């Protein structure tokens, strides 16, 4: 425990340079602002995140924004520094004065709160610590420092009269929300996405068992936790991630001499871009096609080299750090969207990629894989085509089919837009979550007053 406290303190000290530069929000300033807000006429809710804002979590920011505007007074507790810089969802700016993250002050608060609980023999803290040590497994080196932070946040949550805590992912965020609940009794919940189950799924029976709200973005996830941990599906809410459908317009497309493909995502093995490059090579020079890949990540240099090695430099363009307006332009000029997701050897895989939702929102027919929750969005032969993960031959065949059936592809695109409007609209789904959270807060209040 002492080593974990020292590690956290050192990590916090190393963050000062980030906290003092650019548009980074100083956590201490945010904390003072939050504490000076006084009582809120609406229930005060805290979102627990690993970082904020993060571009890859745009859907979560949109969800938070709707909840904050319409139902709750939403604040952010982050286990990493809060940094409003680079490319991120503009709606995150609404939380600039309501977000607190790792800093020297926050780490000190966590350490101080932890020491106080230890010295007074706080049974709830020691029970939380014991469960953490026994049940974290390989995640223990990460959960112990997060427990220290969560202990500080627990004190702040009580002072702020937080009525409910929601973790935007089930992994360390869900663990931190669970820990705060164990020490304070404040009700909590979380949303299950992808890596938080497939890569960092730990203490799931404990986290689900104590939560008043458990949300899954897909039916696949519900089956997964039932098969892996024996957690029954009863009481788990299916609430999709979504996109702001109104921000995307369906455009009438006229195909040019080349079929224009688009694929967007972090350049990571689970996105399957290497298989898409292989499919492009299988199409041959006689098939008129161009591909734009948008994203940054660890595979960037390797994929660039592979494009040239395959002699596809004149047919494939890789773009990095494209802002949302630029990305929309790429959506609008594309004919087909391709999401070649796979499951890696380590178990990493997508949930339901938001980029698929965006592509369908602009009326693009999609090609993707039978993986995780993707078939719940892309309906094979209705809104697009599905192939087996990692099968470059099937990908190439699907691309050829899209090239040969332009009229049918247009119909698929229209049905895809209807699918997103009906099930994946961010505002509508955020309101569903608001209803669930409000009911949980109400039940908790009734129980306290009984």
C-alpha positions as CSV (number, residue, x, y, z in Angstrom):
1,X,0.0,0.0,0.0
2,X,2.8,2.4,0.9
3,X,4.4,1.7,-2.5
4,X,1.1,2.5,-4.3
5,X,0.8,5.8,-2.4
6,X,4.4,6.7,-3.3
7,X,3.8,5.8,-6.9
8,X,0.7,8.0,-7.1
9,X,2.4,10.9,-5.4
10,X,5.3,10.7,-7.9
11,X,2.9,10.4,-10.8
12,X,1.0,13.5,-9.6
13,X,4.1,15.5,-9.2
14,X,5.1,14.7,-12.7
15,X,1.8,16.1,-14.0
16,X,2.4,19.7,-12.9
17,X,4.0,20.6,-16.3
18,X,0.8,19.6,-18.0
19,X,-1.5,21.4,-15.6
20,X,0.3,24.7,-16.1
21,X,0.3,24.9,-19.9
22,X,-2.0,25.4,-22.8
23,X,-5.7,25.1,-22.3
24,X,-5.4,22.4,-19.6
25,X,-7.8,23.0,-16.8
26,X,-6.2,23.2,-13.4
27,X,-7.9,20.6,-11.3
28,X,-7.6,22.7,-8.1
29,X,-9.3,25.6,-9.8
30,X,-12.1,23.3,-11.1
31,X,-12.5,21.8,-7.6
32,X,-12.8,25.3,-6.0
33,X,-15.4,26.3,-8.6
34,X,-17.4,23.1,-8.1
35,X,-17.4,23.5,-4.4
36,X,-18.5,27.1,-4.6
37,X,-21.5,26.3,-6.8
38,X,-23.5,25.6,-3.7
39,X,-26.7,23.5,-3.7
40,X,-28.0,22.5,-7.1
41,X,-31.8,22.6,-7.9
42,X,-31.2,19.4,-9.9
43,X,-29.7,16.1,-8.7
44,X,-26.0,16.3,-8.9
45,X,-24.3,13.5,-10.8
46,X,-20.6,12.8,-11.3
47,X,-19.2,11.0,-14.3
48,X,-16.1,9.0,-13.5
49,X,-13.7,8.8,-16.4
50,X,-10.1,7.8,-17.0
51,X,-9.4,10.9,-19.0
52,X,-11.4,13.9,-20.2
53,X,-12.1,15.0,-22.9
54,X,-11.1,12.1,-25.2
55,X,-11.9,12.2,-28.9
56,X,-12.5,8.4,-29.0
57,X,-15.2,8.9,-26.4
58,X,-17.2,11.5,-28.3
59,X,-20.4,9.5,-27.8
60,X,-19.9,9.6,-24.0
61,X,-19.4,13.4,-24.1
62,X,-22.6,13.8,-26.1
63,X,-24.5,11.7,-23.6
64,X,-23.1,13.8,-20.7
65,X,-24.1,17.0,-22.4
66,X,-27.7,16.0,-22.9
67,X,-28.0,14.8,-19.3
68,X,-26.4,18.1,-18.0
69,X,-28.7,20.2,-20.2
70,X,-31.9,18.5,-19.5
71,X,-31.9,16.4,-16.3
72,X,-28.9,16.7,-13.9
73,X,-26.1,18.9,-12.7
74,X,-23.3,16.8,-14.2
75,X,-19.7,17.0,-13.0
76,X,-16.6,15.0,-14.1
77,X,-14.1,13.1,-11.9
78,X,-11.1,12.0,-13.9
79,X,-8.3,9.7,-12.8
80,X,-6.0,11.4,-15.3
81,X,-5.3,15.1,-15.9
82,X,-8.1,17.0,-17.5
83,X,-6.8,18.6,-20.7
84,X,-9.0,20.6,-23.1
85,X,-6.5,20.6,-26.0
86,X,-6.2,18.9,-29.4
87,X,-9.2,17.5,-31.2
88,X,-12.2,16.7,-29.1
89,X,-16.0,16.9,-29.1
90,X,-16.8,20.7,-28.6
91,X,-19.7,19.9,-26.3
92,X,-17.0,18.9,-23.7
93,X,-16.4,22.7,-23.2
94,X,-19.6,22.8,-21.2
95,X,-17.7,20.9,-18.4
96,X,-14.6,23.1,-18.3
97,X,-15.6,24.5,-14.9
98,X,-17.1,21.2,-13.7
99,X,-14.3,18.7,-14.4
100,X,-11.6,17.7,-12.0
101,X,-8.7,15.4,-12.7
102,X,-5.3,14.1,-11.5
103,X,-3.0,16.9,-10.3
104,X,-0.7,17.5,-7.4
105,X,-3.7,18.8,-5.4
106,X,-6.0,15.9,-6.3
107,X,-3.3,13.3,-5.5
108,X,-2.6,15.0,-2.2
109,X,-6.3,14.9,-1.3
110,X,-6.4,11.2,-2.2
111,X,-3.4,10.4,-0.1
112,X,-4.7,12.6,2.8
113,X,-8.1,11.0,2.7
114,X,-6.6,7.5,2.6
115,X,-4.3,8.1,5.6
116,X,-7.2,9.6,7.6
117,X,-9.4,6.5,7.0
118,X,-6.5,4.2,7.9
119,X,-5.7,6.1,11.1
120,X,-9.3,6.0,12.3
121,X,-9.7,2.4,11.3
122,X,-12.5,3.0,8.8
123,X,-14.0,-0.5,8.3
124,X,-15.6,0.4,5.0
125,X,-12.2,1.5,3.6
126,X,-10.5,-1.7,4.9
127,X,-13.2,-3.9,3.4
128,X,-12.8,-2.1,0.1
129,X,-9.1,-2.5,0.2
130,X,-9.3,-6.2,1.1
131,X,-11.7,-6.9,-1.8
132,X,-9.5,-5.0,-4.1
133,X,-6.4,-7.0,-3.1
134,X,-8.2,-10.3,-3.3
135,X,-10.2,-9.7,-6.5
136,X,-8.1,-7.4,-8.8
137,X,-5.8,-10.1,-10.1
138,X,-3.4,-8.8,-12.6
139,X,-5.0,-5.3,-12.4
140,X,-3.9,-4.8,-8.8
141,X,-0.9,-2.5,-9.7
142,X,-3.5,-0.2,-11.3
143,X,-6.4,-0.6,-8.9
144,X,-4.4,0.4,-5.8
145,X,-3.4,3.9,-7.0
146,X,-7.0,4.4,-8.4
147,X,-8.3,3.4,-4.9
148,X,-6.3,6.2,-3.4
149,X,-7.7,8.7,-5.9
150,X,-11.2,7.3,-5.4
151,X,-10.8,7.8,-1.6
152,X,-10.2,11.5,-2.2
153,X,-13.1,11.7,-4.6
154,X,-15.3,9.9,-2.1
155,X,-14.8,12.7,0.4
156,X,-15.5,15.3,-2.3
157,X,-18.6,13.5,-3.6
158,X,-20.1,13.7,-0.1
159,X,-19.2,17.3,0.3
160,X,-20.8,18.1,-3.1
161,X,-23.9,16.1,-2.2
162,X,-23.4,13.9,-5.3
163,X,-26.6,11.9,-5.7
164,X,-25.3,9.3,-8.2
165,X,-22.0,8.4,-9.9
166,X,-21.8,7.0,-13.4
167,X,-18.6,5.4,-14.8
168,X,-18.4,5.8,-18.5
169,X,-16.7,2.4,-18.8
170,X,-16.8,-0.7,-16.6
171,X,-13.0,-1.1,-16.2
172,X,-11.0,1.1,-13.9
173,X,-13.7,3.7,-14.1
174,X,-16.3,1.2,-12.9
175,X,-13.9,0.0,-10.2
176,X,-13.4,3.6,-8.9
177,X,-17.2,4.2,-8.8
178,X,-17.6,0.9,-7.0
179,X,-14.9,1.9,-4.4
180,X,-16.6,5.3,-3.8
181,X,-19.9,3.5,-3.2
182,X,-18.3,1.1,-0.8
183,X,-16.9,4.0,1.3
184,X,-19.9,6.4,1.1
185,X,-23.0,4.5,0.1
186,X,-23.6,6.9,-2.9
187,X,-25.4,4.9,-5.6
188,X,-23.5,4.2,-8.8
189,X,-23.7,2.6,-12.2
190,X,-21.7,2.1,-15.3
191,X,-21.9,1.4,-19.1
192,X,-20.2,-1.6,-20.7
193,X,-18.6,-1.0,-24.0
194,X,-15.7,-3.2,-25.3
195,X,-12.1,-3.1,-23.9
196,X,-13.6,-2.7,-20.4
197,X,-14.9,-6.3,-20.8
198,X,-12.7,-8.0,-23.3
199,X,-9.3,-6.6,-22.1
200,X,-9.9,-5.1,-18.6
201,X,-12.8,-7.2,-17.4
202,X,-12.1,-7.7,-13.7
203,X,-14.3,-7.7,-10.5
204,X,-17.3,-7.8,-12.7
205,X,-19.5,-9.7,-10.2
206,X,-18.7,-7.2,-7.5
207,X,-19.2,-4.2,-9.8
208,X,-22.5,-5.5,-11.2
209,X,-23.7,-6.8,-7.8
210,X,-23.4,-3.4,-6.1
211,X,-24.5,-1.1,-8.9
212,X,-28.0,0.4,-9.2
213,X,-27.6,1.0,-12.9
214,X,-25.9,-1.4,-15.3
215,X,-26.0,-0.4,-19.0
216,X,-24.7,-2.3,-22.0
217,X,-24.3,-0.9,-25.5
218,X,-25.1,-4.3,-27.1
219,X,-26.9,-7.6,-26.5
220,X,-23.5,-9.2,-27.3
221,X,-22.0,-7.7,-24.1
222,X,-24.8,-9.1,-22.0
223,X,-24.3,-12.6,-23.4
224,X,-20.5,-12.2,-22.9
225,X,-20.7,-11.4,-19.2
226,X,-23.2,-14.2,-18.7
227,X,-20.9,-16.7,-20.3
228,X,-17.7,-15.4,-18.8
229,X,-18.7,-14.6,-15.2
230,X,-22.2,-16.2,-14.9
231,X,-23.8,-12.7,-14.5
232,X,-27.6,-13.0,-15.2
233,X,-29.0,-10.6,-17.8
234,X,-31.9,-9.5,-15.7
235,X,-31.8,-5.8,-14.8
236,X,-29.2,-4.9,-17.4
237,X,-30.3,-2.0,-19.7
238,X,-29.5,-2.0,-23.4
239,X,-28.9,1.6,-24.2
240,X,-26.9,2.2,-27.4
241,X,-24.1,4.7,-27.9
242,X,-25.1,7.1,-30.5
243,X,-24.4,10.0,-32.7
244,X,-26.0,13.4,-33.2
245,X,-28.1,12.3,-36.1
246,X,-29.1,15.9,-36.9
247,X,-25.5,16.9,-37.5
248,X,-25.2,14.4,-40.4
249,X,-27.0,14.9,-43.7
250,X,-27.8,12.2,-46.3
251,X,-26.4,13.4,-49.6
252,X,-27.2,12.3,-53.1
253,X,-24.1,10.6,-54.4
254,X,-23.1,10.2,-58.1
255,X,-20.5,7.6,-58.6
256,X,-17.5,8.6,-60.5
257,X,-15.2,6.3,-62.5
258,X,-13.7,4.9,-59.2
259,X,-15.5,3.3,-56.3
260,X,-14.6,5.5,-53.3
261,X,-14.0,3.7,-50.0
262,X,-13.6,5.2,-46.5
263,X,-12.4,3.6,-43.3
264,X,-11.9,5.4,-40.0
265,X,-10.4,4.3,-36.7
266,X,-7.4,4.1,-34.4
267,X,-4.5,2.5,-36.2
268,X,-4.6,-0.6,-34.0
269,X,-4.5,-4.3,-34.9
270,X,-8.1,-4.8,-33.7
271,X,-9.3,-2.4,-36.4
272,X,-8.2,-4.9,-39.1
273,X,-6.7,-2.3,-41.5
274,X,-4.0,-4.8,-42.6
275,X,-6.7,-7.1,-43.9
276,X,-8.3,-4.2,-45.8
277,X,-5.0,-3.5,-47.5
278,X,-4.7,-7.2,-48.5
279,X,-8.3,-7.0,-49.9
280,X,-7.3,-3.9,-51.9
281,X,-4.3,-5.9,-53.3
282,X,-6.7,-8.8,-54.2
283,X,-8.9,-6.5,-56.2
284,X,-6.2,-5.9,-58.7
285,X,-5.4,-3.0,-60.9
286,X,-8.4,-3.6,-63.2
287,X,-10.9,-2.8,-60.5
288,X,-11.3,1.0,-60.2
289,X,-11.2,1.9,-56.5
290,X,-9.7,4.4,-54.1
291,X,-9.5,4.1,-50.3
292,X,-9.1,6.8,-47.7
293,X,-8.0,5.6,-44.2
294,X,-8.3,8.1,-41.4
295,X,-6.7,7.6,-38.0
296,X,-3.6,7.7,-35.8
297,X,-2.0,5.0,-33.8
298,X,0.7,2.4,-33.3
299,X,0.3,0.8,-36.7
300,X,0.6,4.0,-38.7
301,X,4.2,3.6,-39.9
302,X,3.8,-0.1,-40.5
303,X,0.6,0.4,-42.5
304,X,2.2,3.2,-44.6
305,X,5.1,0.8,-45.4
306,X,2.7,-2.0,-46.3
307,X,0.8,0.3,-48.7
308,X,4.0,1.0,-50.6
309,X,5.2,-2.6,-50.4
310,X,1.9,-3.7,-52.1
311,X,2.3,-1.1,-54.7
312,X,-1.0,0.6,-53.7
313,X,0.3,4.2,-53.1
314,X,-1.8,5.5,-56.0
315,X,-5.0,4.0,-54.7
316,X,-4.8,4.4,-50.9
317,X,-4.3,7.6,-48.9
318,X,-3.7,7.6,-45.1
319,X,-4.8,10.7,-43.2
320,X,-4.0,11.5,-39.6
321,X,-5.5,14.1,-37.1
322,X,-8.6,15.0,-39.2
323,X,-11.0,17.3,-37.5
324,X,-14.7,16.4,-37.4
325,X,-15.6,18.9,-40.2
326,X,-12.9,17.4,-42.4
327,X,-14.1,13.9,-41.6
328,X,-17.6,14.8,-42.6
329,X,-16.4,15.9,-46.0
330,X,-14.7,12.5,-46.4
331,X,-18.0,10.7,-45.5
332,X,-19.9,12.8,-48.0
333,X,-17.6,12.1,-50.9
334,X,-17.3,8.3,-50.2
335,X,-19.5,5.7,-51.9
336,X,-19.0,2.8,-49.3
337,X,-17.7,2.7,-45.7
338,X,-15.6,-0.3,-44.6
339,X,-15.0,-1.3,-41.0
340,X,-12.8,-4.5,-41.1
341,X,-12.7,-5.1,-37.3
342,X,-11.1,-8.2,-35.9
343,X,-10.4,-9.8,-32.5
344,X,-6.7,-9.8,-31.6
345,X,-4.7,-12.6,-30.0
346,X,-4.9,-10.7,-26.7
347,X,-8.7,-10.5,-26.9
348,X,-9.1,-6.9,-27.9
349,X,-11.9,-6.0,-30.2
350,X,-14.5,-3.4,-31.0
351,X,-17.9,-3.0,-29.4
352,X,-20.0,-1.1,-31.9
353,X,-17.7,1.5,-33.5
354,X,-19.1,5.1,-33.5
355,X,-17.7,5.6,-37.0
356,X,-20.0,3.0,-38.4
357,X,-22.9,4.9,-36.9
358,X,-21.6,8.2,-38.4
359,X,-21.2,6.5,-41.8
360,X,-24.7,5.1,-41.7
361,X,-26.0,8.5,-40.6
362,X,-24.9,10.1,-43.9
363,X,-26.4,7.2,-45.8
364,X,-23.4,5.2,-46.7
365,X,-23.7,1.5,-47.3
366,X,-21.3,-0.4,-45.0
367,X,-19.0,-3.4,-45.1
368,X,-18.0,-4.8,-41.8
369,X,-17.4,-8.0,-39.9
370,X,-19.4,-10.5,-37.8
371,X,-17.8,-9.5,-34.6
372,X,-19.1,-8.4,-31.2
373,X,-22.1,-6.0,-31.4
374,X,-21.5,-5.0,-35.0
375,X,-24.2,-7.2,-36.5
376,X,-26.7,-5.4,-34.2
377,X,-26.0,-2.3,-36.2
378,X,-25.0,-3.5,-39.7
379,X,-27.8,-5.8,-40.9
380,X,-26.3,-8.2,-43.5
381,X,-27.8,-7.6,-46.9
382,X,-30.1,-4.8,-45.5
383,X,-27.9,-1.9,-44.4
384,X,-24.6,-3.4,-45.6
385,X,-22.6,-6.5,-46.0
386,X,-20.9,-8.6,-43.2
387,X,-17.9,-10.8,-43.7
388,X,-15.8,-13.0,-41.4
389,X,-13.2,-11.1,-39.4
390,X,-9.7,-11.2,-40.9
391,X,-10.9,-12.7,-44.3
392,X,-9.4,-10.5,-47.0
393,X,-10.9,-12.5,-49.8
394,X,-14.4,-11.9,-48.4
395,X,-13.7,-8.2,-48.0
396,X,-12.6,-8.0,-51.6
397,X,-15.7,-9.8,-52.8
398,X,-17.9,-7.5,-50.7
399,X,-16.2,-4.4,-52.3
400,X,-16.7,-5.9,-55.8
401,X,-20.3,-6.5,-55.0
402,X,-20.8,-2.9,-53.9
403,X,-19.1,-1.7,-57.1
404,X,-21.4,-3.8,-59.2
405,X,-24.7,-3.0,-57.4
406,X,-24.8,0.7,-57.1
407,X,-28.6,1.0,-56.9
408,X,-28.9,-1.6,-54.2
409,X,-26.1,0.0,-52.3
410,X,-28.0,3.3,-52.2
411,X,-31.1,1.5,-50.8
412,X,-28.8,-0.1,-48.1
413,X,-27.5,3.4,-47.2
414,X,-31.0,4.7,-46.8
415,X,-32.0,1.8,-44.6
416,X,-28.8,2.4,-42.6
417,X,-29.8,6.0,-41.9
418,X,-33.3,4.8,-40.7
419,X,-31.6,2.3,-38.4
420,X,-29.4,4.9,-36.8
421,X,-32.3,7.4,-36.5
422,X,-34.4,4.7,-34.7
423,X,-31.8,3.2,-32.4
424,X,-28.5,5.2,-32.3
425,X,-29.5,8.8,-31.8
426,X,-27.4,10.2,-29.1
427,X,-29.9,12.6,-27.6
428,X,-32.7,10.0,-27.5
429,X,-30.5,7.4,-25.9
430,X,-29.1,9.8,-23.3
431,X,-32.7,10.6,-22.3
432,X,-33.3,6.8,-21.8
433,X,-30.3,6.7,-19.5
434,X,-31.6,9.8,-17.7
435,X,-34.8,8.0,-17.0
436,X,-33.0,5.0,-15.6
437,X,-30.7,7.1,-13.4
438,X,-33.5,9.3,-12.1
439,X,-35.4,6.2,-11.1
440,X,-32.4,4.8,-9.3
441,X,-31.8,8.1,-7.4
442,X,-35.5,8.1,-6.5
443,X,-35.4,4.5,-5.2
444,X,-32.3,5.3,-3.2
445,X,-33.8,8.3,-1.6
446,X,-37.0,6.4,-0.7
447,X,-34.8,3.7,0.9
448,X,-33.0,6.2,3.0
449,X,-36.2,7.8,4.2
450,X,-38.0,4.6,4.9
